[in-house]
């Protein structure tokens, strides 16, 4: 099952279809294809059939500005897909000041499913400039139990004192919540904004936690 932030590699036919959708980005798309870089799964656009996948291509910074290119690919044009990068695979794009704290984060999250997406992930994959001085590190904590949820959020809150951490908790259903919002909502009894592959809605954190094993 594909989920938001997953990485998707297209077939040659898939890249051909992408070029037809965005001819203004011809050189960018050809470069992406030649380097065999992935696109990123984004939320499914309303009204589209189920046998397509909506993809985003976060483009590198140009004079400090980043653009995002959205394309739609047929499922048959997906060559392969994976979950977002693990911490160890995202170190290549990190500035030196982040390396030691990221390695400490990796050690503390051993046994938990923590992934990296966003600017740091794309910088590591492509080697191109994505990070600004004020960039955050987008982390995806994928949880399968209440114990993993509680332990992971506690670790994120602790490591956020040393790194500019941001990102989401993802439940087995594919529902995702900003982890900073989750912590505040659990303390205040508020509802949280839930993003999934097809919807955005408000939900009770207790109901979401009840979906865990």
Buried (B, 14 or more C-beta within 10 A) or exposed (E): EBBBBBBBBBBEEBBEBBBEEBEEBEEBBEEBBEEEBBBBBBBBEEEEEEEBBBBBBBBBBEEEEBEEBEBBBBEEBBBEBEBBBBBEBBBEBBEEEBEEBBBEBBEBBEEBBBBBBBBBBBBBBBEBBBBEEEBBBBBBBBBEEEEBBEBBBEBBEEBBEEBEBBBBBBBBBBBBBBBBBBBEBBEEEEBBEBBBBEEEEEBBBEEBBEEBE
